[in-house]
Amino acid sequence: MKTIRLALLALVFAAGCSGAGGGGDGGDGGDCQKTCADHPDCPRDSYCDQGCCRPGCASDSDCPGGVCDPGTHTCQAGDGGMDAGQDAGSDAGPDAGPDAGPDAGSDGGGDADCPETHDKTLGQECQCDGECVSEAPFCFADFLNDPGPTYCTIKDCAMSPDNCPAGYKCNDFYTNADPPQPPFCQKCLGGSHALGERCLCDEDCAPEAPDCFRDLTAAEDAPAICTITGCTAGLADNCPGTFECSASFDMANQQNPVTWFCKPCVPGDHSLAVGSECGCTKDCVAGAECTKDLMSQGPKTCVQCRGGGPYGFGEQCACQMDCGPDFPVCLPLLKYCSVLGCTENPSLCPQGSTCQDLFGFASYCKK
């Protein structure tokens, strides 16, 4: 069976797993997807081992048509004779379906077991490439965002995105996977979804929230949502209602690793006291910001800001809200107001300052 093993650490910042698919031992060299107390705490197609969720089966329910070997946590062929999640004995790594673990994704079928029917058309559910017609020969799906089955689609669309018909868009996200996968025409949800609602394509979103965006620093199972990118953070936050302009980091994008987007906040009513665990500054009482130390593994909490601002470049700050719109970032550890992205735009830095690297994933103006 043909199994696609995707190493997603380089794509996801601050996720709880590390490393790429490990080969033939049924695991990933000790990768920890998330913490756990027992198997039910882990996503499908993973099991709990010494407090960590690791790729592999936990029970027979993870092995359609087969059984789970409790010693190796790999799927073994059942009575139906089908290989349930292995490459006919040569690759013991489990196929992770819609769960976006470190070994996420497969075309669901295989070269040896694939029925070479070539009768499935664009968008029809499939298990392997051999079921698909020549016009849509690739059995794949955007499994990070789409919990549905794999389907026949068109690949190598990046050179000519017009190859994707209405209701599809060219998705090149998995070209950075290990091994890389070709750009493919991805199904959209359709409709006109509002700010904060799940989406798969920009075309799924209403005009007031035109960008379908997935925050790579959020939980593994967090979907892409219709939002507004390029918003203004801090005191000049221009996101509506209980949404807040927040930074998302993409470690694989060296040219532009930071995207500002309107993030949904809960409760978003400024009711949480200083010291409370939070998700957004709009959750915290006035004058406080939801933040944490960059090196901390703990949750964000409401932190009291300096107040009295906005402050300009190089001036002391305690949180982003202290900084003005021209220099909206309160630099971690350094604690003065600056701006990110000066490598691409050196003119952002005031006279007498220099553009410096920030922990290897961004650049900032140093006073």
N, C-alpha and C positions, 0 to 999 in steps of 0.2 A: 504494500500500500504506500502510496506517495504521501509523505507527511511534510508539511512546510513548517519549519521551525523559525520563528521570528524573534530576534533578540531586540527587545524594545527599551532597554535601559537608556540607550543613547537618545531615545525619543521622549522619554518621560523624566522630568526633573522632580526630585523629591518623592519618587515612588518607593514602595517598600521592597523592591526586588532588585537583583543585580546580576549581570552576566547574561550570556546567550545560551541557547539550547545546547545541552551538553553531549549529545551523541547517544551511545548505546547502553548506558547504565540505568535508564529509566528515570533519571533525575537531572538536575541542572547544577551539579557541583556545589550544592548547599544553598542555592538561591532561596530566599525567604520572601514569599509574595506578601504575607501579612502575618501578624501574630495570632495565636489561637490557643484554646484550651483542649479542644477535641475536634474530630473530623467535621462535625456539623458547622463549626465556625468558619470553615474554608469554602471558597467557591467550588463550583462543579469542576470535576477533573483535577482536583488537588486533594491532598490529605494532610493531616496535622502530624508533625514530627518534631518533638522537643520544643514545642512552643511556636513553630513556624509552619505556615502553609507552603507545601512544596508540590510541584507538578507531579501528577500520578493519580491513580484511581484510589478511592477510599472504600468503595463497595461495588458490588456487581451492577448497581444502577448507573455507575459511570461507564459501563462497558456494554453498549447496545449489542446484543447478539453474542455476548461473550461473558467471561467471568473475570473478577479481579483477583490477582495473586497477592495475598496479604504480605508476603515476604518481600516482593520486589515492587509492589504497587504498580504493576503493569497489567494491561488487559490481555487475557489469553483467549484463543478462539473457543467459541461455544459449540453447541450442537449443530448450528447452522453452517459451520465451516468457514464463516467469514472471520477475517482478522479484525478484532475489535480494537482498533487504535494503534496498530503496530505495522511496521513495514515488512510483513511476512517473515518476521524473525530477525531482520537485519537492523531494525531501528526500534528500540524499545521505548522511545519517548512518547508520551501520551499526546493525542490530538486534543488541544484545548479548543473548544468551540467558541461560543460568544464571550466566555470569560477572558478578559484581557490579561492573562498572566504572561510570564516571560517566554512561554512556548505557545503563543497564541496563534490560532488559525490553521486551517488546512482547507484543501479543496474537497474534503469529506470522502474522497474515493481513492482509488489507486490504480497504478498501471496494470498490476496483475489481475485485480478483481474487477476492473472497470468494464462494464458492458459497452462495447464499441457500437452503440446504437446510432449515435449522431442524429438524434431526433428531437432534442430539446432546443427550443429557440430562445432568443434574447429574453432574459428575465425569468425564464422557467427554472424551477428548483432542480438542482443537479447534485450528484455526489462526486463526479469526476469529469475531467475534460472530454473523455471519450463519449459522454452522453450528449455533448453539445454539437450543434450544426457548425459548419465551417464559417458562417457569417458571425457567429458569437462563440468562439471556440474555447473560452477561458471560464472555468468553474471557480468562482471566487466570491468574496463579499467583504465589505468594510466591517470586519468582526469586532473592532474596537467600539464602534458606535451602533452597529446594526445587529440586534439579537436574532434576526431571522436566519433562514437557511442560506447556503450558498446557491448561486444561480449562474446560468450561462450569460456571459457578457463579452464585450469587445475589449481586447487588450492593446497596449502600445498606442494609446490615444493621445499622448502628450504632444507628439509632433503635429497632430491635427485634431484638436479638441472637437472640431465640428463633426468628427466621426461618431460622437455620442449623440443619440437621438433625443428628442424631447422627453423630459422626465428622467434623464440621466446626466451625470456630470463626470468629467475626467478627474480621477483621484490618483495622485502620484505619491501619496503619503508613504506607501510601503516600499518605495524604491530605496529607502534608508534602512530597511529591515535586513536581517541576516538569516538566510540569503535574501538578496533584494528581489522584490516582485515587480512585474511591469506595471506601468500605469494602466488603469482599467476604467471602463464606463460604469460608474456606481449608480445604483437606483436611488432616486430621491423619494421622500415621503409623499410629496404633493401637498396641495392646499396652501393656505396662507397663515402661518403660525405666528403667534404673538411673542413679544419680548419674554424670554425665559422658558419658552416651550421647546421641547426636543425637536431636532431637525437632523437631516443628513446632507443637505445642499443649501446654498444661499437661496436657491429658487423656492425652497420650502418656507421662507420667512416673509413676513409682512413688511411693507416699506418702512415702517417706523423702527424696525429691528432687522436690518437687511443682511446681517452677517451670521452665518452658521459657524459657530466657533466652539471648539472643545478645549477647556482649560487643562493643560497637561500636568499642572501642579495639583489638581483636584484628585479625589478618590478614583481608583481604577475603574469603577463602574459608573462614574459620572458621565452622562451623555453630552454630546454637542447640543448647544442651545442657540436659539435665535437671539442675537444681542447686537450691540453697537460697539465696534472696535474703533480705536483711535480717540477714545474719550479723554477728557481732562481730569486729572486726579487732584486730590487735596481740597483746599478751600473752594476752588473753582469747579468742583465736581459737577459735571453736566448730565449725569445719568438720572433718569426719572424715578420717582417713587422710592421703593425699597431696594433699588439697584444702586450699586456703587462702583466707581471706576477703580479697577484693580489690575495689578500686573500679573501676567502669566509668563512663565519662562520655558523656552524650548531649547534645550541644550544642543539639539542637533542642528539648529539654525544659527550658524556662526555669524551670518550677515546681520540678522535682526532677531536676537534671542528673546527680546521682551515685547509682548503685545499687551496694550492696555485695552480692557474691555469692561462692559457693564455687567457686573456680577450680582446675582440675586442674593439678598440678605434676609436672614431669619433670626430674630423677629424684625429687625430693620426699623425699630421705633425708638431708639436711643434710651432703652430701659435698663441696660445692663450696667452695673456699677464697676468702678475701677477694680481690677483684679479678677473680674469674671472671665471665664472662657467665652470666646466669641468667634464669629466668622467674618464680620465686617465692622467698620467704624460706625456705620449707621445703627449697629446693635448697641453701641456704648453710649453712656451719658455724654452730654455736651462737654466739649473740652478734653475728651479722651479719644484715643485711637486704638483700634484692634491691631495688634502687632506682636512680634516676638523677636528675640535675639536670633540673628541669622544662623548661628551654630547650634541653636537649641533644637532638640528633638520633641519638645513638648508642644502643646497646643498654643494658639494665639490667645492673648488676654487683652482686656481693656487697660491701656496705659495712659497715665495723665500726661498731656502735652505741655510744652513750655508756656504757650499762650502769649498774647501780646503782639503776634505777628500780623501780617505775613513777613517773613524774613527773607533777605536776598542771598545771593551767592556767597558761600563761605561763612555765613552766620550760623551760630549755634542753634540746634533744634533737638527736640526730643521725639518728634514724630512727623509724618508727612504733612499733617495739617498746619504745622508751624511754618511751612515753606510756601512762597508765592508761586504763581503760575509759570513764571519764566524758569525757575529752578525748583521744581516740585518734589524732588526726592531728598529725603533726609537720609543721608548715606549711613548704612549699617556700620556700627563700630566707630566710625569717624564722627558721626553726629553733627554734620553741618549740611546746609542746603546746597544741592548741586543738580546736575541733569545727566541722564544716561544717553548713550548712543553717539558719543562724540567721534568715535573712530570713523563712522560713516559721514558725519557732518561736523568737521572741526570748528566751524564758525559758531557752534553752540557755546564754546568756552570763552569766557571773558578775557580781555587782554591781561597778560601776566599769569594766566593759569595754564595748566597742561592737561592733555588727555591721557588718562591712565587706565590700565586694566583693572577690573573689579572682580577678583576671585575667579578669573578665567572664563567668565561667561558674559560679561558686559564691559563697557567702558564708561568712564565718568570724568568730569572736569575736576581736576585737583587744584586747590588753592595754593 
